[in-house]
Amino acid sequence: MVVTGCATNVPPPTPTTAPSPGPGPATVGSSALGVNLDSWDPLPAGSGAPFVDALISSAGLRQLRYPGGSFADEFDWSTTTDSATCHGAVTAACSRPDPFGFDRFAAQAQRAGASAFLTVDYGSGTPAEAAQWVAHAATVSGAGPTLWEVGNESYSCYETNDHLVASPTFIRGFTPGGPHCPSTAQMARSYAADAPPYLAAIEQADPGARVGVPWAFSGSVAAGAGVADADTWNREVLHALGPKVGFVDAHWYPFDTIQGVSADRILASVRTIPIAAAHIRATLHHYAPDAGFTVGETNISERPTTADFGPVSALFAAATSLEWLAAGAAGVDWWDLNNYGSPATGDFGLVSSGTPETEPAGTPFPPYYGEVLASMLTSPGSRLRATRALRGSALGFVSDRDGRRTVMLVNPDPDDRSLVTPGWFPPGWPMQIETYSAATSGDAEPIVGSTASWDARVTLPAESIVVLSGPARST
């Protein structure tokens, strides 16, 4: 039986316009690009740790999210075990050990020069456990977590959430992915009532901690991450918790499936990001004006996809990251480092897991190279903007810092394109050019460097990323 209470102090409707002013060039922070690391993953835990460190550093990934998606709501950080295989009560007998514990993760973040983004176990844990983790993190050399999040995707009926069976929702017998999916309103009401003790416990353990909550997208905005009545979740949660919220975490998966979806259409999803970001900013402006937002997970789809083995995933990774950052996100974290997929069944990862994939463990996949190229525009302090001064389906981004300019051009078309571009650089000045394309994607070194004099015309190979660097033209 489901018993629902009467809502009180109902929040007003979510505003539909962004606060003024909207984002101009965004100042890139210290944790712009990142990746998710999982507690269950042996690759960074053992002998693979040194080359994982090198890969993370060379791709400019300065934020590491842990312990990994839905596992966060089943993960006991103190014992490094998860309860994913438990049915009913969580016991030591049914919990399984994970190879990649927090202290190892903190050491890896330190070696990679990255900050940490940690998700506490809201689904099956307690506020006391969260506080103990925060206190312990302060004692770990180099841990330095900058972000804490209460729960992963607590708006989803597939997420472990023991709070739903108690007050105020009383959904008896709820199980993740079970036959009964609570409504978004029920889950929002539960979270609004049960999250405050976690926020208070984290703040007490570290008064300077930045604490965040999940942001929900509707299916029409992000089909692979969408939930019904998403605005109800955002409105109810932020109305209840707004002054205590330091940021919201948005998970961006624009496609639920990519079967029959062209590269051009995948890249077209990037153009919808400014509208999605404006809605986040407007909602925060109304309910939590001091809060920011980050994109804690992104990929083409929330399902393993074979596109992650193709060049389109490099284009998507680069363009999606830069578009979100230009729209005001503090950081964008790829899902995930590696995921034990295959070219036949699909994957999510930046690098190979080894078996069952055909490449040796740690071999970069196409999205890794997209992140490498995006990092050329995201050094801390850079001023980043998306440019719409391009015809057709090409995407462009401009980054300025200390008199130097870096421009990324992304061509999703299956044919070469010649673009007449704005006066980004002084005429005749030498530029450094880095190119990744479908033609080079299978090479051992798929990013090809060259130099040329700027003449305001650029040829973009089919399915390519071209990065131009040189002195900024005076205006």
C-alpha positions in Angstrom: 0.0 0.0 0.0 1.2 3.5 -0.8 0.3 6.2 1.6 1.0 9.8 0.5 0.9 12.8 2.8 -0.5 16.2 2.0 2.0 18.6 0.6 2.5 21.8 2.5 4.2 25.1 1.7 4.0 24.2 -2.0 6.7 25.9 -4.0 5.8 28.2 -6.9 6.2 27.1 -10.5 9.7 26.9 -11.9 10.6 30.0 -13.9 10.9 29.5 -17.6 13.5 32.2 -18.5 17.1 32.4 -17.5 18.2 35.1 -15.0 19.8 38.1 -16.5 22.6 38.3 -17.6 23.1 35.0 -19.3 26.6 33.6 -19.6 29.1 35.4 -21.7 32.6 34.0 -22.0 32.8 31.6 -19.0 35.9 31.6 -16.8 37.3 28.0 -16.7 37.9 26.7 -13.2 40.4 24.3 -11.8 38.2 21.2 -12.3 36.7 21.7 -15.7 37.2 18.2 -17.2 36.8 15.0 -15.3 36.0 11.3 -15.4 34.1 8.8 -13.2 36.1 6.1 -11.4 34.4 3.1 -9.9 35.0 1.3 -6.6 34.4 -2.0 -8.4 37.1 -1.4 -11.1 40.4 -3.3 -10.6 42.2 -1.3 -13.4 43.2 1.7 -11.3 43.5 -0.4 -8.1 46.5 -2.5 -9.0 49.3 -2.7 -11.5 47.3 -0.5 -13.9 47.4 2.5 -11.6 50.6 4.1 -13.1 49.4 4.2 -16.6 45.9 5.3 -15.5 47.6 8.2 -13.7 49.4 9.1 -16.9 46.3 8.9 -19.0 44.3 11.0 -16.6 47.0 13.7 -16.5 47.7 13.8 -20.2 44.0 14.3 -21.0 43.7 17.2 -18.6 41.2 15.4 -16.4 41.4 17.4 -13.2 38.3 16.1 -11.4 37.6 12.4 -10.5 34.1 11.4 -9.4 33.9 8.4 -7.1 32.6 5.7 -6.2 30.7 5.4 -9.5 27.1 6.1 -10.4 24.4 3.9 -8.7 27.1 2.0 -6.8 27.4 5.1 -4.6 24.0 4.3 -3.1 25.2 0.7 -2.3 28.7 1.5 -1.2 30.2 1.3 2.3 33.3 3.5 2.0 34.7 2.3 5.4 34.8 -1.4 4.4 35.1 -0.9 0.6 32.1 -3.2 0.0 29.0 -2.8 -2.0 25.5 -4.3 -1.4 24.6 -4.6 -5.1 24.0 -8.4 -4.7 22.0 -8.1 -1.4 18.3 -8.8 -1.5 16.5 -7.4 1.5 18.7 -6.6 4.6 22.3 -5.6 3.9 24.6 -8.0 5.7 28.3 -8.8 5.6 27.4 -12.2 4.1 25.8 -10.7 1.0 28.1 -7.6 0.6 31.0 -8.0 -1.8 34.4 -6.5 -1.5 35.5 -3.9 -4.1 39.1 -3.6 -5.2 39.4 0.2 -5.4 38.9 1.7 -2.0 38.8 5.4 -1.1 42.3 5.7 0.2 43.6 4.3 -3.1 41.4 6.7 -4.9 42.6 9.7 -2.9 46.2 8.7 -3.6 45.4 8.4 -7.3 43.7 11.8 -7.4 46.8 13.3 -5.7 49.2 11.7 -8.2 47.0 12.9 -11.1 46.8 16.4 -9.7 43.0 16.1 -9.6 40.3 17.1 -7.2 37.7 14.7 -5.9 33.9 14.6 -6.4 32.5 12.1 -3.9 28.9 10.8 -3.7 27.9 9.6 -0.2 25.6 6.5 0.3 22.1 8.1 0.6 20.4 5.0 -0.7 21.4 2.5 2.0 23.7 4.4 4.3 23.2 6.9 7.1 24.1 10.5 7.9 26.6 9.3 10.5 28.4 7.2 7.8 28.6 10.2 5.5 30.0 12.4 8.3 32.6 9.7 9.1 33.7 9.7 5.5 34.0 13.5 5.4 36.1 13.5 8.5 38.3 10.7 7.3 38.9 12.4 4.0 40.3 15.4 5.8 43.0 13.1 7.3 44.0 11.5 4.0 47.0 13.3 2.5 46.1 14.8 -0.8 42.4 13.8 -0.7 41.2 17.4 -0.8 37.7 16.6 -2.0 36.0 19.8 -3.3 32.5 18.4 -3.9 30.2 16.1 -1.9 26.9 14.9 -3.2 24.0 13.3 -1.3 23.0 10.3 -3.4 23.4 9.6 -7.0 20.2 9.6 -9.1 17.7 9.6 -6.2 14.9 10.7 -8.6 15.2 7.3 -10.4 13.2 4.2 -9.5 16.2 2.1 -10.4 18.3 3.6 -7.6 18.7 2.0 -4.2 16.7 4.2 -1.8 15.7 2.7 1.5 14.1 6.0 2.6 11.2 5.3 0.3 9.8 2.6 2.5 9.6 4.9 5.5 8.0 8.2 6.3 6.8 10.3 4.5 6.3 8.0 1.5 5.8 4.6 3.0 6.2 2.6 -0.2 6.3 -0.9 1.2 8.3 -3.5 -0.5 10.1 -1.0 -2.8 13.0 -2.5 -4.7 15.2 -0.8 -7.3 13.9 -1.5 -10.8 11.0 -3.5 -9.2 7.4 -3.7 -10.5 6.3 -0.5 -8.8 8.1 2.8 -9.7 7.2 5.6 -7.3 6.2 8.9 -8.8 8.7 11.7 -9.1 6.6 13.7 -6.6 6.8 10.8 -4.0 10.6 10.5 -4.5 11.0 14.3 -4.3 9.0 14.5 -1.1 11.0 11.7 0.5 14.3 13.3 -0.5 13.3 16.7 0.7 12.5 15.1 4.1 15.4 12.7 4.4 18.4 14.5 2.8 18.7 17.4 5.4 20.3 15.2 8.1 23.0 14.2 5.5 23.7 17.8 4.5 23.9 18.8 8.2 26.2 15.9 9.1 28.5 16.7 6.2 28.6 20.4 7.1 29.3 19.6 10.8 32.2 17.3 9.8 33.6 20.0 7.4 32.0 23.4 7.7 33.7 24.5 4.4 32.3 21.5 2.4 30.4 22.2 -0.8 27.4 19.8 -0.8 25.2 19.1 -3.8 22.0 17.3 -4.7 20.9 15.5 -7.9 19.3 17.5 -10.8 16.7 15.8 -12.9 16.2 16.2 -16.6 13.0 15.4 -18.4 13.0 12.8 -21.2 12.4 15.4 -23.8 15.6 17.2 -22.8 17.9 14.2 -22.2 16.3 11.0 -23.3 18.9 8.7 -21.7 18.8 10.4 -18.3 15.2 11.7 -18.3 12.5 11.1 -15.7 8.8 11.9 -15.8 7.9 15.2 -14.2 11.5 16.3 -13.7 10.6 19.8 -12.8 8.7 18.6 -9.8 11.8 17.0 -8.4 14.0 20.1 -9.0 11.3 22.4 -7.6 10.4 20.4 -4.5 14.0 19.5 -3.6 15.4 23.0 -4.1 12.5 24.7 -2.4 13.2 22.6 0.7 17.0 22.6 0.7 17.9 25.6 -1.4 19.9 27.6 1.2 21.9 24.5 2.1 22.7 23.5 -1.5 26.1 24.4 -3.0 25.5 22.9 -6.4 23.3 20.5 -8.4 24.6 17.6 -10.3 23.1 17.1 -13.8 23.6 13.8 -15.7 23.6 14.4 -19.4 22.8 11.4 -21.7 21.0 12.9 -24.7 20.1 9.5 -26.3 18.4 6.4 -24.8 19.4 4.4 -27.9 21.5 5.3 -30.9 20.4 2.6 -33.3 20.0 4.3 -36.6 21.2 7.7 -35.3 23.7 9.5 -37.5 26.9 11.3 -36.3 25.3 14.6 -37.4 22.3 13.9 -35.2 24.5 12.9 -32.2 26.4 16.2 -32.5 23.2 18.1 -33.0 22.3 17.2 -29.4 25.2 19.6 -28.3 23.2 22.5 -29.7 20.4 21.8 -27.1 22.8 22.3 -24.2 22.5 26.1 -23.9 18.7 25.8 -23.4 19.1 23.0 -20.8 21.7 25.1 -19.0 19.6 28.2 -19.0 16.8 26.2 -17.3 19.2 25.1 -14.6 20.4 28.6 -14.0 16.9 30.0 -13.9 15.8 27.4 -11.4 18.8 28.0 -9.2 18.4 31.7 -9.4 14.9 31.3 -8.0 15.5 28.7 -5.3 19.3 28.6 -4.6 20.9 31.7 -6.0 24.3 30.9 -4.4 24.5 27.4 -5.9 26.2 26.4 -9.2 25.9 23.3 -11.3 28.1 20.5 -12.6 27.7 17.7 -15.0 28.7 14.6 -13.0 28.0 12.1 -15.8 27.8 12.4 -19.5 28.0 10.1 -22.5 26.1 9.7 -25.8 23.6 7.3 -24.1 23.1 5.8 -20.6 23.2 2.4 -22.4 26.5 0.8 -23.6 26.9 1.9 -27.2 29.1 0.8 -30.0 29.4 4.5 -31.0 32.0 4.8 -28.2 34.3 2.8 -30.4 33.9 5.2 -33.3 35.2 8.7 -34.1 31.8 10.3 -33.4 32.4 9.7 -29.7 35.6 11.8 -29.8 33.6 14.6 -31.4 30.8 14.2 -28.9 33.1 14.2 -25.9 35.0 17.3 -26.9 32.0 19.3 -28.0 29.7 18.3 -25.1 32.3 19.2 -22.5 33.1 22.6 -24.0 29.4 23.5 -24.6 28.5 22.7 -21.0 31.5 24.7 -19.7 30.7 27.6 -21.9 27.1 27.5 -20.6 28.3 27.9 -17.0 28.9 24.3 -15.7 31.8 24.1 -13.2 32.9 20.7 -14.5 31.9 17.9 -16.9 32.8 14.3 -16.0 32.7 11.5 -18.6 31.0 8.3 -17.8 33.3 6.5 -17.2 37.0 5.4 -17.2 36.3 1.9 -18.5 33.4 -0.5 -18.4 34.3 -4.0 -19.7 32.3 -3.8 -22.9 33.1 -4.8 -26.4 32.8 -3.5 -30.0 29.9 -5.9 -30.4 27.9 -5.0 -27.2 29.1 -1.4 -26.7 30.9 0.4 -23.9 31.1 3.7 -22.0 34.8 4.0 -21.3 37.6 6.4 -22.2 40.0 3.5 -22.2 39.9 -0.3 -22.7 39.3 -2.6 -19.8 41.1 -5.4 -21.5 39.1 -8.6 -21.9 36.5 -8.9 -23.4 37.7 -5.9 -25.4 40.2 -6.6 -28.1 42.7 -3.8 -27.1 45.0 -4.2 -24.1 43.8 -2.7 -20.8 44.3 1.1 -20.8 44.4 1.6 -24.6 42.7 4.9 -25.3 39.3 4.9 -27.1 38.1 7.7 -29.3 36.4 9.8 -26.5 39.7 9.9 -24.7 41.2 11.9 -27.7 38.2 14.2 -27.6 39.0 15.0 -24.0 42.7 15.5 -24.8 41.7 18.1 -27.5 39.1 19.7 -25.2 41.7 20.2 -22.5 43.6 22.5 -24.9 40.9 25.0 -24.3 40.3 24.5 -20.6 43.4 25.6 -18.7 42.3 27.3 -15.5 41.5 31.0 -16.0 40.8 30.7 -19.7 37.8 32.6 -21.1 35.7 30.1 -23.0 32.7 30.7 -25.3 30.8 28.8 -28.0 30.7 30.5 -31.4 27.7 30.3 -33.7 29.5 32.2 -36.5 29.8 28.9 -38.5 27.5 27.6 -41.2 25.9 24.2 -41.4 26.4 21.6 -38.7 30.0 22.6 -37.6 30.4 23.5 -34.0 33.0 26.0 -32.7 34.6 27.1 -29.4 37.0 29.9 -28.6 39.2 30.1 -25.6 41.4 33.1 -24.6 44.1 33.4 -22.0 47.0 35.8 -21.6 46.9 37.0 -25.2 46.8 33.5 -26.7 43.7 32.0 -28.4 42.7 28.4 -29.0 39.8 27.6 -31.3 38.2 24.2 -31.7 36.1 23.4 -34.8 34.1 20.2 -34.9 32.8 18.7 -38.2 30.3 15.8 -37.9 29.7 15.6 -41.6 30.9 12.5 -43.5 32.6 14.8 -46.0 35.4 17.4 -45.9 34.3 21.0 -45.4 35.9 24.3 -46.1 35.0 27.2 -43.7 35.5 30.9 -44.0 35.9 31.9 -40.3 36.0 35.1 -38.3 39.2 37.0 -37.7 40.3 35.0 -34.8 44.1 35.4 -35.4 46.3 38.0 -37.0 46.6 37.4 -40.8 49.7 35.5 -41.8 50.7 34.6 -38.3 51.8 31.0 -37.7 49.4 28.7 -36.0 49.7 25.3 -34.4 47.1 22.9 -35.7 46.0 19.6 -34.1 43.6 17.4 -36.1 41.7 14.2 -35.2 39.5 12.7 -37.9 37.8 9.5 -39.0 40.7 9.0 -41.3 43.3 9.0 -38.5 41.1 7.5 -35.7 42.6 4.0 -36.2 46.2 5.2 -36.0 48.5 4.7 -33.1 48.7 8.5 -32.7 45.4 9.7 -34.1 46.0 13.4 -33.3 48.1 14.9 -36.0 50.0 18.1 -35.5 51.0 20.7 -38.1 51.6 24.4 -38.6 50.2 26.9 -41.0 49.8 30.7 -41.6 46.4 32.0 -40.7 44.3 33.0 -43.8 40.8 32.8 -42.3 39.9 29.7 -44.3 40.0 26.2 -42.6 39.5 22.8 -44.2 37.9 20.4 -41.8 38.3 16.7 -42.7 35.3 14.4 -42.5 34.1 13.6 -38.9 36.9 15.7 -37.4 38.1 17.9 -34.6 40.5 20.7 -35.6 42.2 22.8 -32.9 44.0 26.0 -33.9 46.3 27.9 -31.5 48.0 31.2 -31.9 48.1 34.9 -30.8 44.7 36.5 -30.4 43.8 39.1 -32.9 43.5 42.6 -31.4 40.0 44.1 -31.6 
